[in-house]
Amino acid sequence: MADPALEAVVVPGAPFAVRVTPRASRTKVEVQDGTIRVHVTCVPEDGKANRAVTEALAAALGVAKTRLTLLRGATSRDKLFRLD
């Protein structure tokens, strides 16, 4: 079941911004003041955190991981995704 607050921010086909916090104590996806924040336990090396963010977002939205595309920010905390 997808989070209603998250569904209000994410529109299929349109890019959406995500702020990532790596090395968190637990994985969590939340919407704060219209901004999507993803906390992941992985370290930001070799794309591990990016994969964890994609998996967390897919689970929170109730979609397959393959439907999410990272458009920008592979090495940044601020990322831009698109839901296909």
HELIX and SHEET records of a PDB file:
HELIX    1   1 PRO A    4  VAL A    9  1                                   6    
HELIX    2   2 LYS A   48  LEU A   61  1                                  14    
HELIX    3   3 LYS A   65  ARG A   67  5                                   3    
SHEET    1   A 5 LYS A  28  GLN A  32  0                                        
SHEET    2   A 5 THR A  35  HIS A  39 -1                                        
SHEET    3   A 5 PRO A  15  THR A  21  1                                        
SHEET    4   A 5 ASP A  78  LEU A  83 -1                                        
SHEET    5   A 5 LEU A  68  ARG A  72 -1                                        
END                                                                             
